[in-house]
Amino acid sequence: MTRLAELGPPKRVTVYCPPGSKEDCDFYRCETCGQFVDCKDIRQVMWHRFQDEHEPLELDA
């Protein structure tokens, strides 16, 4: 399982909401692995959005 820390340092971004979500969302559920994604963390968005097959990320405590 890939750890979030392995993807680099945190970088906060403007909130990304996938199509069909409400505009003011902070989290969405990944359709591939079912994990909730923090839309303000580009590392999580990139991991879940741009890989066809993936496992959930192991989040830092």
PDBQT receptor file of N, H, CA, C and O in Angstrom, charges set to zero:
ATOM      1  N   MET A   1       0.843  -1.169   0.000  1.00  0.00    +0.000 N 
ATOM      2  CA  MET A   1       0.000   0.000   0.000  1.00  0.00    +0.000 C 
ATOM      3  C   MET A   1       0.896   1.243   0.000  1.00  0.00    +0.000 C 
ATOM      4  O   MET A   1       1.885   1.297   0.731  1.00  0.00    +0.000 OA
ATOM      5  N   THR A   2       0.560   2.206  -0.792  1.00  0.00    +0.000 N 
ATOM      6  H   THR A   2      -0.244   2.162  -1.386  1.00  0.00    +0.000 HD
ATOM      7  CA  THR A   2       1.327   3.441  -0.881  1.00  0.00    +0.000 C 
ATOM      8  C   THR A   2       0.914   4.395   0.228  1.00  0.00    +0.000 C 
ATOM      9  O   THR A   2      -0.275   4.590   0.482  1.00  0.00    +0.000 OA
ATOM     10  N   ARG A   3       1.909   4.992   0.889  1.00  0.00    +0.000 N 
ATOM     11  H   ARG A   3       2.875   4.834   0.682  1.00  0.00    +0.000 HD
ATOM     12  CA  ARG A   3       1.643   5.975   1.931  1.00  0.00    +0.000 C 
ATOM     13  C   ARG A   3       1.574   7.362   1.313  1.00  0.00    +0.000 C 
ATOM     14  O   ARG A   3       2.300   7.663   0.366  1.00  0.00    +0.000 OA
ATOM     15  N   LEU A   4       0.711   8.195   1.843  1.00  0.00    +0.000 N 
ATOM     16  H   LEU A   4       0.121   7.950   2.612  1.00  0.00    +0.000 HD
ATOM     17  CA  LEU A   4       0.553   9.554   1.354  1.00  0.00    +0.000 C 
ATOM     18  C   LEU A   4       1.874  10.318   1.412  1.00  0.00    +0.000 C 
ATOM     19  O   LEU A   4       2.179  11.087   0.501  1.00  0.00    +0.000 OA
ATOM     20  N   ALA A   5       2.661  10.118   2.467  1.00  0.00    +0.000 N 
ATOM     21  H   ALA A   5       2.414   9.493   3.207  1.00  0.00    +0.000 HD
ATOM     22  CA  ALA A   5       3.942  10.810   2.625  1.00  0.00    +0.000 C 
ATOM     23  C   ALA A   5       4.913  10.473   1.492  1.00  0.00    +0.000 C 
ATOM     24  O   ALA A   5       5.788  11.279   1.176  1.00  0.00    +0.000 OA
ATOM     25  N   GLU A   6       4.776   9.310   0.882  1.00  0.00    +0.000 N 
ATOM     26  H   GLU A   6       4.065   8.654   1.139  1.00  0.00    +0.000 HD
ATOM     27  CA  GLU A   6       5.654   8.912  -0.212  1.00  0.00    +0.000 C 
ATOM     28  C   GLU A   6       5.401   9.724  -1.489  1.00  0.00    +0.000 C 
ATOM     29  O   GLU A   6       6.226   9.716  -2.403  1.00  0.00    +0.000 OA
ATOM     30  N   LEU A   7       4.275  10.416  -1.551  1.00  0.00    +0.000 N 
ATOM     31  H   LEU A   7       3.605  10.423  -0.808  1.00  0.00    +0.000 HD
ATOM     32  CA  LEU A   7       3.930  11.203  -2.729  1.00  0.00    +0.000 C 
ATOM     33  C   LEU A   7       4.472  12.625  -2.666  1.00  0.00    +0.000 C 
ATOM     34  O   LEU A   7       4.209  13.430  -3.559  1.00  0.00    +0.000 OA
ATOM     35  N   GLY A   8       5.229  12.939  -1.615  1.00  0.00    +0.000 N 
ATOM     36  H   GLY A   8       5.443  12.285  -0.889  1.00  0.00    +0.000 HD
ATOM     37  CA  GLY A   8       5.834  14.256  -1.490  1.00  0.00    +0.000 C 
ATOM     38  C   GLY A   8       5.197  15.073  -0.394  1.00  0.00    +0.000 C 
ATOM     39  O   GLY A   8       4.266  14.627   0.276  1.00  0.00    +0.000 OA
ATOM     40  N   PRO A   9       5.718  16.294  -0.216  1.00  0.00    +0.000 N 
ATOM     41  CA  PRO A   9       5.184  17.156   0.840  1.00  0.00    +0.000 C 
ATOM     42  C   PRO A   9       3.781  17.640   0.498  1.00  0.00    +0.000 C 
ATOM     43  O   PRO A   9       3.414  17.713  -0.675  1.00  0.00    +0.000 OA
ATOM     44  N   PRO A  10       2.995  17.972   1.523  1.00  0.00    +0.000 N 
ATOM     45  CA  PRO A  10       1.639  18.460   1.271  1.00  0.00    +0.000 C 
ATOM     46  C   PRO A  10       1.649  19.748   0.449  1.00  0.00    +0.000 C 
ATOM     47  O   PRO A  10       2.509  20.610   0.630  1.00  0.00    +0.000 OA
ATOM     48  N   LYS A  11       0.702  19.859  -0.434  1.00  0.00    +0.000 N 
ATOM     49  H   LYS A  11       0.003  19.159  -0.581  1.00  0.00    +0.000 HD
ATOM     50  CA  LYS A  11       0.517  21.088  -1.199  1.00  0.00    +0.000 C 
ATOM     51  C   LYS A  11      -0.977  21.331  -1.287  1.00  0.00    +0.000 C 
ATOM     52  O   LYS A  11      -1.697  20.608  -1.976  1.00  0.00    +0.000 OA
ATOM     53  N   ARG A  12      -1.434  22.348  -0.588  1.00  0.00    +0.000 N 
ATOM     54  H   ARG A  12      -0.849  22.935  -0.028  1.00  0.00    +0.000 HD
ATOM     55  CA  ARG A  12      -2.856  22.669  -0.560  1.00  0.00    +0.000 C 
ATOM     56  C   ARG A  12      -3.210  23.430  -1.832  1.00  0.00    +0.000 C 
ATOM     57  O   ARG A  12      -2.434  24.255  -2.316  1.00  0.00    +0.000 OA
ATOM     58  N   VAL A  13      -4.373  23.145  -2.356  1.00  0.00    +0.000 N 
ATOM     59  H   VAL A  13      -5.003  22.476  -1.963  1.00  0.00    +0.000 HD
ATOM     60  CA  VAL A  13      -4.820  23.746  -3.606  1.00  0.00    +0.000 C 
ATOM     61  C   VAL A  13      -6.276  24.189  -3.477  1.00  0.00    +0.000 C 
ATOM     62  O   VAL A  13      -6.938  23.912  -2.477  1.00  0.00    +0.000 OA
ATOM     63  N   THR A  14      -6.750  24.870  -4.489  1.00  0.00    +0.000 N 
ATOM     64  H   THR A  14      -6.212  25.095  -5.301  1.00  0.00    +0.000 HD
ATOM     65  CA  THR A  14      -8.160  25.216  -4.559  1.00  0.00    +0.000 C 
ATOM     66  C   THR A  14      -8.962  23.933  -4.660  1.00  0.00    +0.000 C 
ATOM     67  O   THR A  14      -8.541  22.988  -5.327  1.00  0.00    +0.000 OA
ATOM     68  N   VAL A  15     -10.082  23.891  -4.025  1.00  0.00    +0.000 N 
ATOM     69  H   VAL A  15     -10.424  24.659  -3.484  1.00  0.00    +0.000 HD
ATOM     70  CA  VAL A  15     -10.895  22.680  -3.963  1.00  0.00    +0.000 C 
ATOM     71  C   VAL A  15     -11.316  22.222  -5.358  1.00  0.00    +0.000 C 
ATOM     72  O   VAL A  15     -11.805  23.009  -6.168  1.00  0.00    +0.000 OA
ATOM     73  N   TYR A  16     -11.115  20.943  -5.612  1.00  0.00    +0.000 N 
ATOM     74  H   TYR A  16     -10.718  20.304  -4.954  1.00  0.00    +0.000 HD
ATOM     75  CA  TYR A  16     -11.528  20.294  -6.854  1.00  0.00    +0.000 C 
ATOM     76  C   TYR A  16     -12.747  19.437  -6.564  1.00  0.00    +0.000 C 
ATOM     77  O   TYR A  16     -12.716  18.622  -5.642  1.00  0.00    +0.000 OA
ATOM     78  N   CYS A  17     -13.793  19.597  -7.309  1.00  0.00    +0.000 N 
ATOM     79  H   CYS A  17     -13.817  20.259  -8.058  1.00  0.00    +0.000 HD
ATOM     80  CA  CYS A  17     -14.978  18.757  -7.165  1.00  0.00    +0.000 C 
ATOM     81  C   CYS A  17     -15.209  18.021  -8.481  1.00  0.00    +0.000 C 
ATOM     82  O   CYS A  17     -15.292  18.651  -9.535  1.00  0.00    +0.000 OA
ATOM     83  N   PRO A  18     -15.313  16.698  -8.430  1.00  0.00    +0.000 N 
ATOM     84  CA  PRO A  18     -15.571  15.958  -9.663  1.00  0.00    +0.000 C 
ATOM     85  C   PRO A  18     -16.942  16.307 -10.233  1.00  0.00    +0.000 C 
ATOM     86  O   PRO A  18     -17.820  16.774  -9.508  1.00  0.00    +0.000 OA
ATOM     87  N   PRO A  19     -17.122  16.083 -11.516  1.00  0.00    +0.000 N 
ATOM     88  CA  PRO A  19     -18.411  16.397 -12.146  1.00  0.00    +0.000 C 
ATOM     89  C   PRO A  19     -19.575  15.752 -11.402  1.00  0.00    +0.000 C 
ATOM     90  O   PRO A  19     -19.504  14.589 -11.004  1.00  0.00    +0.000 OA
ATOM     91  N   GLY A  20     -20.643  16.518 -11.222  1.00  0.00    +0.000 N 
ATOM     92  H   GLY A  20     -20.701  17.462 -11.546  1.00  0.00    +0.000 HD
ATOM     93  CA  GLY A  20     -21.830  16.012 -10.552  1.00  0.00    +0.000 C 
ATOM     94  C   GLY A  20     -21.835  16.231  -9.053  1.00  0.00    +0.000 C 
ATOM     95  O   GLY A  20     -22.845  15.969  -8.399  1.00  0.00    +0.000 OA
ATOM     96  N   SER A  21     -20.719  16.711  -8.485  1.00  0.00    +0.000 N 
ATOM     97  H   SER A  21     -19.899  16.924  -9.016  1.00  0.00    +0.000 HD
ATOM     98  CA  SER A  21     -20.662  16.973  -7.053  1.00  0.00    +0.000 C 
ATOM     99  C   SER A  21     -21.103  18.398  -6.777  1.00  0.00    +0.000 C 
ATOM    100  O   SER A  21     -21.095  19.252  -7.664  1.00  0.00    +0.000 OA
ATOM    101  N   LYS A  22     -21.489  18.641  -5.528  1.00  0.00    +0.000 N 
ATOM    102  H   LYS A  22     -21.496  17.948  -4.808  1.00  0.00    +0.000 HD
ATOM    103  CA  LYS A  22     -21.846  20.009  -5.179  1.00  0.00    +0.000 C 
ATOM    104  C   LYS A  22     -20.596  20.892  -5.195  1.00  0.00    +0.000 C 
ATOM    105  O   LYS A  22     -19.491  20.405  -4.957  1.00  0.00    +0.000 OA
ATOM    106  N   GLU A  23     -20.759  22.150  -5.466  1.00  0.00    +0.000 N 
ATOM    107  H   GLU A  23     -21.656  22.546  -5.660  1.00  0.00    +0.000 HD
ATOM    108  CA  GLU A  23     -19.645  23.066  -5.648  1.00  0.00    +0.000 C 
ATOM    109  C   GLU A  23     -18.762  23.239  -4.412  1.00  0.00    +0.000 C 
ATOM    110  O   GLU A  23     -17.557  23.452  -4.543  1.00  0.00    +0.000 OA
ATOM    111  N   ASP A  24     -19.338  23.152  -3.227  1.00  0.00    +0.000 N 
ATOM    112  H   ASP A  24     -20.318  22.979  -3.120  1.00  0.00    +0.000 HD
ATOM    113  CA  ASP A  24     -18.575  23.448  -2.020  1.00  0.00    +0.000 C 
ATOM    114  C   ASP A  24     -18.090  22.189  -1.300  1.00  0.00    +0.000 C 
ATOM    115  O   ASP A  24     -17.998  22.186  -0.072  1.00  0.00    +0.000 OA
ATOM    116  N   CYS A  25     -17.783  21.134  -2.030  1.00  0.00    +0.000 N 
ATOM    117  H   CYS A  25     -17.858  21.136  -3.027  1.00  0.00    +0.000 HD
ATOM    118  CA  CYS A  25     -17.365  19.887  -1.392  1.00  0.00    +0.000 C 
ATOM    119  C   CYS A  25     -15.914  19.969  -0.916  1.00  0.00    +0.000 C 
ATOM    120  O   CYS A  25     -15.103  20.675  -1.515  1.00  0.00    +0.000 OA
ATOM    121  N   ASP A  26     -15.590  19.256   0.147  1.00  0.00    +0.000 N 
ATOM    122  H   ASP A  26     -16.249  18.683   0.633  1.00  0.00    +0.000 HD
ATOM    123  CA  ASP A  26     -14.221  19.119   0.615  1.00  0.00    +0.000 C 
ATOM    124  C   ASP A  26     -13.705  17.706   0.385  1.00  0.00    +0.000 C 
ATOM    125  O   ASP A  26     -12.497  17.487   0.295  1.00  0.00    +0.000 OA
ATOM    126  N   PHE A  27     -14.622  16.752   0.289  1.00  0.00    +0.000 N 
ATOM    127  H   PHE A  27     -15.603  16.930   0.361  1.00  0.00    +0.000 HD
ATOM    128  CA  PHE A  27     -14.260  15.348   0.105  1.00  0.00    +0.000 C 
ATOM    129  C   PHE A  27     -15.194  14.713  -0.916  1.00  0.00    +0.000 C 
ATOM    130  O   PHE A  27     -16.337  15.139  -1.083  1.00  0.00    +0.000 OA
ATOM    131  N   TYR A  28     -14.690  13.688  -1.595  1.00  0.00    +0.000 N 
ATOM    132  H   TYR A  28     -13.762  13.342  -1.459  1.00  0.00    +0.000 HD
ATOM    133  CA  TYR A  28     -15.553  12.849  -2.425  1.00  0.00    +0.000 C 
ATOM    134  C   TYR A  28     -15.058  11.416  -2.311  1.00  0.00    +0.000 C 
ATOM    135  O   TYR A  28     -13.905  11.190  -1.944  1.00  0.00    +0.000 OA
ATOM    136  N   ARG A  29     -15.902  10.455  -2.617  1.00  0.00    +0.000 N 
ATOM    137  H   ARG A  29     -16.839  10.638  -2.916  1.00  0.00    +0.000 HD
ATOM    138  CA  ARG A  29     -15.529   9.045  -2.557  1.00  0.00    +0.000 C 
ATOM    139  C   ARG A  29     -15.003   8.613  -3.926  1.00  0.00    +0.000 C 
ATOM    140  O   ARG A  29     -15.672   8.800  -4.942  1.00  0.00    +0.000 OA
ATOM    141  N   CYS A  30     -13.797   8.034  -3.944  1.00  0.00    +0.000 N 
ATOM    142  H   CYS A  30     -13.254   7.882  -3.119  1.00  0.00    +0.000 HD
ATOM    143  CA  CYS A  30     -13.188   7.540  -5.171  1.00  0.00    +0.000 C 
ATOM    144  C   CYS A  30     -14.023   6.385  -5.724  1.00  0.00    +0.000 C 
ATOM    145  O   CYS A  30     -14.348   5.448  -4.995  1.00  0.00    +0.000 OA
ATOM    146  N   GLU A  31     -14.364   6.451  -6.991  1.00  0.00    +0.000 N 
ATOM    147  H   GLU A  31     -14.100   7.213  -7.583  1.00  0.00    +0.000 HD
ATOM    148  CA  GLU A  31     -15.166   5.402  -7.625  1.00  0.00    +0.000 C 
ATOM    149  C   GLU A  31     -14.382   4.108  -7.813  1.00  0.00    +0.000 C 
ATOM    150  O   GLU A  31     -14.981   3.038  -7.919  1.00  0.00    +0.000 OA
ATOM    151  N   THR A  32     -13.053   4.188  -7.855  1.00  0.00    +0.000 N 
ATOM    152  H   THR A  32     -12.567   5.058  -7.768  1.00  0.00    +0.000 HD
ATOM    153  CA  THR A  32     -12.231   3.003  -8.077  1.00  0.00    +0.000 C 
ATOM    154  C   THR A  32     -11.987   2.214  -6.793  1.00  0.00    +0.000 C 
ATOM    155  O   THR A  32     -12.172   0.998  -6.772  1.00  0.00    +0.000 OA
ATOM    156  N   CYS A  33     -11.569   2.903  -5.712  1.00  0.00    +0.000 N 
ATOM    157  H   CYS A  33     -11.418   3.891  -5.729  1.00  0.00    +0.000 HD
ATOM    158  CA  CYS A  33     -11.188   2.183  -4.492  1.00  0.00    +0.000 C 
ATOM    159  C   CYS A  33     -12.113   2.448  -3.309  1.00  0.00    +0.000 C 
ATOM    160  O   CYS A  33     -12.019   1.756  -2.296  1.00  0.00    +0.000 OA
ATOM    161  N   GLY A  34     -13.004   3.433  -3.413  1.00  0.00    +0.000 N 
ATOM    162  H   GLY A  34     -13.081   3.996  -4.237  1.00  0.00    +0.000 HD
ATOM    163  CA  GLY A  34     -13.958   3.703  -2.352  1.00  0.00    +0.000 C 
ATOM    164  C   GLY A  34     -13.462   4.585  -1.224  1.00  0.00    +0.000 C 
ATOM    165  O   GLY A  34     -14.219   4.880  -0.299  1.00  0.00    +0.000 OA
ATOM    166  N   GLN A  35     -12.199   5.017  -1.276  1.00  0.00    +0.000 N 
ATOM    167  H   GLN A  35     -11.584   4.777  -2.027  1.00  0.00    +0.000 HD
ATOM    168  CA  GLN A  35     -11.650   5.863  -0.223  1.00  0.00    +0.000 C 
ATOM    169  C   GLN A  35     -12.139   7.302  -0.390  1.00  0.00    +0.000 C 
ATOM    170  O   GLN A  35     -12.319   7.775  -1.512  1.00  0.00    +0.000 OA
ATOM    171  N   PHE A  36     -12.353   8.002   0.741  1.00  0.00    +0.000 N 
ATOM    172  H   PHE A  36     -12.207   7.618   1.652  1.00  0.00    +0.000 HD
ATOM    173  CA  PHE A  36     -12.677   9.415   0.665  1.00  0.00    +0.000 C 
ATOM    174  C   PHE A  36     -11.414  10.197   0.333  1.00  0.00    +0.000 C 
ATOM    175  O   PHE A  36     -10.347   9.925   0.883  1.00  0.00    +0.000 OA
ATOM    176  N   VAL A  37     -11.536  11.173  -0.572  1.00  0.00    +0.000 N 
ATOM    177  H   VAL A  37     -12.402  11.394  -1.019  1.00  0.00    +0.000 HD
ATOM    178  CA  VAL A  37     -10.417  11.967  -1.063  1.00  0.00    +0.000 C 
ATOM    179  C   VAL A  37     -10.586  13.397  -0.573  1.00  0.00    +0.000 C 
ATOM    180  O   VAL A  37     -11.644  14.000  -0.755  1.00  0.00    +0.000 OA
ATOM    181  N   ASP A  38      -9.538  13.944   0.051  1.00  0.00    +0.000 N 
ATOM    182  H   ASP A  38      -8.678  13.455   0.199  1.00  0.00    +0.000 HD
ATOM    183  CA  ASP A  38      -9.527  15.342   0.476  1.00  0.00    +0.000 C 
ATOM    184  C   ASP A  38      -9.227  16.188  -0.758  1.00  0.00    +0.000 C 
ATOM    185  O   ASP A  38      -8.107  16.165  -1.270  1.00  0.00    +0.000 OA
ATOM    186  N   CYS A  39     -10.204  16.922  -1.229  1.00  0.00    +0.000 N 
ATOM    187  H   CYS A  39     -11.113  16.940  -0.814  1.00  0.00    +0.000 HD
ATOM    188  CA  CYS A  39     -10.076  17.682  -2.470  1.00  0.00    +0.000 C 
ATOM    189  C   CYS A  39      -9.068  18.827  -2.365  1.00  0.00    +0.000 C 
ATOM    190  O   CYS A  39      -8.643  19.372  -3.384  1.00  0.00    +0.000 OA
ATOM    191  N   LYS A  40      -8.687  19.193  -1.150  1.00  0.00    +0.000 N 
ATOM    192  H   LYS A  40      -9.032  18.751  -0.323  1.00  0.00    +0.000 HD
ATOM    193  CA  LYS A  40      -7.732  20.280  -0.971  1.00  0.00    +0.000 C 
ATOM    194  C   LYS A  40      -6.286  19.795  -1.010  1.00  0.00    +0.000 C 
ATOM    195  O   LYS A  40      -5.367  20.612  -0.946  1.00  0.00    +0.000 OA
ATOM    196  N   ASP A  41      -6.065  18.491  -1.112  1.00  0.00    +0.000 N 
ATOM    197  H   ASP A  41      -6.811  17.828  -1.164  1.00  0.00    +0.000 HD
ATOM    198  CA  ASP A  41      -4.716  17.916  -1.145  1.00  0.00    +0.000 C 
ATOM    199  C   ASP A  41      -4.468  17.343  -2.539  1.00  0.00    +0.000 C 
ATOM    200  O   ASP A  41      -4.987  16.282  -2.885  1.00  0.00    +0.000 OA
ATOM    201  N   ILE A  42      -3.676  18.050  -3.328  1.00  0.00    +0.000 N 
ATOM    202  H   ILE A  42      -3.254  18.912  -3.047  1.00  0.00    +0.000 HD
ATOM    203  CA  ILE A  42      -3.450  17.669  -4.733  1.00  0.00    +0.000 C 
ATOM    204  C   ILE A  42      -2.854  16.274  -4.856  1.00  0.00    +0.000 C 
ATOM    205  O   ILE A  42      -3.088  15.598  -5.858  1.00  0.00    +0.000 OA
ATOM    206  N   ARG A  43      -2.089  15.826  -3.864  1.00  0.00    +0.000 N 
ATOM    207  H   ARG A  43      -1.898  16.375  -3.050  1.00  0.00    +0.000 HD
ATOM    208  CA  ARG A  43      -1.503  14.483  -3.922  1.00  0.00    +0.000 C 
ATOM    209  C   ARG A  43      -2.605  13.431  -3.940  1.00  0.00    +0.000 C 
ATOM    210  O   ARG A  43      -2.542  12.473  -4.711  1.00  0.00    +0.000 OA
ATOM    211  N   GLN A  44      -3.610  13.610  -3.093  1.00  0.00    +0.000 N 
ATOM    212  H   GLN A  44      -3.661  14.389  -2.467  1.00  0.00    +0.000 HD
ATOM    213  CA  GLN A  44      -4.707  12.657  -3.051  1.00  0.00    +0.000 C 
ATOM    214  C   GLN A  44      -5.536  12.706  -4.333  1.00  0.00    +0.000 C 
ATOM    215  O   GLN A  44      -5.910  11.667  -4.877  1.00  0.00    +0.000 OA
ATOM    216  N   VAL A  45      -5.814  13.898  -4.803  1.00  0.00    +0.000 N 
ATOM    217  H   VAL A  45      -5.510  14.742  -4.361  1.00  0.00    +0.000 HD
ATOM    218  CA  VAL A  45      -6.604  14.040  -6.035  1.00  0.00    +0.000 C 
ATOM    219  C   VAL A  45      -5.885  13.373  -7.192  1.00  0.00    +0.000 C 
ATOM    220  O   VAL A  45      -6.504  12.617  -7.941  1.00  0.00    +0.000 OA
ATOM    221  N   MET A  46      -4.595  13.633  -7.359  1.00  0.00    +0.000 N 
ATOM    222  H   MET A  46      -4.092  14.247  -6.751  1.00  0.00    +0.000 HD
ATOM    223  CA  MET A  46      -3.828  13.049  -8.465  1.00  0.00    +0.000 C 
ATOM    224  C   MET A  46      -3.799  11.522  -8.357  1.00  0.00    +0.000 C 
ATOM    225  O   MET A  46      -3.953  10.833  -9.366  1.00  0.00    +0.000 OA
ATOM    226  N   TRP A  47      -3.604  10.988  -7.155  1.00  0.00    +0.000 N 
ATOM    227  H   TRP A  47      -3.479  11.547  -6.336  1.00  0.00    +0.000 HD
ATOM    228  CA  TRP A  47      -3.537   9.541  -6.949  1.00  0.00    +0.000 C 
ATOM    229  C   TRP A  47      -4.840   8.866  -7.385  1.00  0.00    +0.000 C 
ATOM    230  O   TRP A  47      -4.831   7.860  -8.095  1.00  0.00    +0.000 OA
ATOM    231  N   HIS A  48      -5.948   9.439  -6.947  1.00  0.00    +0.000 N 
ATOM    232  H   HIS A  48      -5.955  10.256  -6.370  1.00  0.00    +0.000 HD
ATOM    233  CA  HIS A  48      -7.240   8.799  -7.196  1.00  0.00    +0.000 C 
ATOM    234  C   HIS A  48      -7.820   9.124  -8.563  1.00  0.00    +0.000 C 
ATOM    235  O   HIS A  48      -8.545   8.305  -9.128  1.00  0.00    +0.000 OA
ATOM    236  N   ARG A  49      -7.531  10.260  -9.091  1.00  0.00    +0.000 N 
ATOM    237  H   ARG A  49      -6.942  10.925  -8.631  1.00  0.00    +0.000 HD
ATOM    238  CA  ARG A  49      -8.168  10.710 -10.327  1.00  0.00    +0.000 C 
ATOM    239  C   ARG A  49      -7.463  10.196 -11.587  1.00  0.00    +0.000 C 
ATOM    240  O   ARG A  49      -8.124   9.934 -12.592  1.00  0.00    +0.000 OA
ATOM    241  N   PHE A  50      -6.140  10.049 -11.552  1.00  0.00    +0.000 N 
ATOM    242  H   PHE A  50      -5.603  10.262 -10.736  1.00  0.00    +0.000 HD
ATOM    243  CA  PHE A  50      -5.401   9.792 -12.781  1.00  0.00    +0.000 C 
ATOM    244  C   PHE A  50      -4.750   8.416 -12.858  1.00  0.00    +0.000 C 
ATOM    245  O   PHE A  50      -3.818   8.215 -13.638  1.00  0.00    +0.000 OA
ATOM    246  N   GLN A  51      -5.227   7.473 -12.062  1.00  0.00    +0.000 N 
ATOM    247  H   GLN A  51      -5.983   7.636 -11.429  1.00  0.00    +0.000 HD
ATOM    248  CA  GLN A  51      -4.786   6.084 -12.167  1.00  0.00    +0.000 C 
ATOM    249  C   GLN A  51      -6.010   5.217 -12.391  1.00  0.00    +0.000 C 
ATOM    250  O   GLN A  51      -6.974   5.285 -11.629  1.00  0.00    +0.000 OA
ATOM    251  N   ASP A  52      -5.973   4.407 -13.429  1.00  0.00    +0.000 N 
ATOM    252  H   ASP A  52      -5.190   4.351 -14.048  1.00  0.00    +0.000 HD
ATOM    253  CA  ASP A  52      -7.117   3.534 -13.718  1.00  0.00    +0.000 C 
ATOM    254  C   ASP A  52      -7.332   2.507 -12.613  1.00  0.00    +0.000 C 
ATOM    255  O   ASP A  52      -8.459   2.327 -12.151  1.00  0.00    +0.000 OA
ATOM    256  N   GLU A  53      -6.289   1.844 -12.191  1.00  0.00    +0.000 N 
ATOM    257  H   GLU A  53      -5.373   1.990 -12.567  1.00  0.00    +0.000 HD
ATOM    258  CA  GLU A  53      -6.352   0.825 -11.144  1.00  0.00    +0.000 C 
ATOM    259  C   GLU A  53      -5.459   1.275 -10.000  1.00  0.00    +0.000 C 
ATOM    260  O   GLU A  53      -4.288   1.579 -10.223  1.00  0.00    +0.000 OA
ATOM    261  N   HIS A  54      -5.982   1.324  -8.780  1.00  0.00    +0.000 N 
ATOM    262  H   HIS A  54      -6.934   1.077  -8.599  1.00  0.00    +0.000 HD
ATOM    263  CA  HIS A  54      -5.176   1.692  -7.625  1.00  0.00    +0.000 C 
ATOM    264  C   HIS A  54      -5.839   1.216  -6.342  1.00  0.00    +0.000 C 
ATOM    265  O   HIS A  54      -7.036   0.932  -6.304  1.00  0.00    +0.000 OA
ATOM    266  N   GLU A  55      -5.028   1.137  -5.293  1.00  0.00    +0.000 N 
ATOM    267  H   GLU A  55      -4.056   1.368  -5.324  1.00  0.00    +0.000 HD
ATOM    268  CA  GLU A  55      -5.503   0.799  -3.962  1.00  0.00    +0.000 C 
ATOM    269  C   GLU A  55      -5.674   2.099  -3.178  1.00  0.00    +0.000 C 
ATOM    270  O   GLU A  55      -5.145   3.135  -3.581  1.00  0.00    +0.000 OA
ATOM    271  N   PRO A  56      -6.402   2.057  -2.069  1.00  0.00    +0.000 N 
ATOM    272  CA  PRO A  56      -6.499   3.244  -1.218  1.00  0.00    +0.000 C 
ATOM    273  C   PRO A  56      -5.116   3.653  -0.696  1.00  0.00    +0.000 C 
ATOM    274  O   PRO A  56      -4.237   2.811  -0.511  1.00  0.00    +0.000 OA
ATOM    275  N   LEU A  57      -4.943   4.944  -0.466  1.00  0.00    +0.000 N 
ATOM    276  H   LEU A  57      -5.657   5.627  -0.617  1.00  0.00    +0.000 HD
ATOM    277  CA  LEU A  57      -3.710   5.446   0.128  1.00  0.00    +0.000 C 
ATOM    278  C   LEU A  57      -3.716   5.183   1.628  1.00  0.00    +0.000 C 
ATOM    279  O   LEU A  57      -4.767   5.234   2.266  1.00  0.00    +0.000 OA
ATOM    280  N   GLU A  58      -2.552   4.903   2.188  1.00  0.00    +0.000 N 
ATOM    281  H   GLU A  58      -1.698   4.862   1.670  1.00  0.00    +0.000 HD
ATOM    282  CA  GLU A  58      -2.417   4.829   3.634  1.00  0.00    +0.000 C 
ATOM    283  C   GLU A  58      -2.160   6.249   4.113  1.00  0.00    +0.000 C 
ATOM    284  O   GLU A  58      -1.085   6.800   3.876  1.00  0.00    +0.000 OA
ATOM    285  N   LEU A  59      -3.141   6.843   4.786  1.00  0.00    +0.000 N 
ATOM    286  H   LEU A  59      -4.014   6.395   4.978  1.00  0.00    +0.000 HD
ATOM    287  CA  LEU A  59      -3.041   8.236   5.203  1.00  0.00    +0.000 C 
ATOM    288  C   LEU A  59      -2.135   8.385   6.408  1.00  0.00    +0.000 C 
ATOM    289  O   LEU A  59      -2.070   7.499   7.261  1.00  0.00    +0.000 OA
ATOM    290  N   ASP A  60      -1.433   9.512   6.477  1.00  0.00    +0.000 N 
ATOM    291  H   ASP A  60      -1.485  10.231   5.785  1.00  0.00    +0.000 HD
ATOM    292  CA  ASP A  60      -0.561   9.817   7.597  1.00  0.00    +0.000 C 
ATOM    293  C   ASP A  60      -1.407  10.110   8.833  1.00  0.00    +0.000 C 
ATOM    294  O   ASP A  60      -2.480  10.704   8.732  1.00  0.00    +0.000 OA
ATOM    295  N   ALA A  61      -0.928   9.696   9.979  1.00  0.00    +0.000 N 
ATOM    296  H   ALA A  61      -0.056   9.213  10.061  1.00  0.00    +0.000 HD
ATOM    297  CA  ALA A  61      -1.685   9.920  11.220  1.00  0.00    +0.000 C 
ATOM    298  C   ALA A  61      -1.612  11.333  11.696  1.00  0.00    +0.000 C 
ATOM    299  O   ALA A  61      -2.198  11.669  12.725  1.00  0.00    +0.000 OA
TER     300      ALA A  61
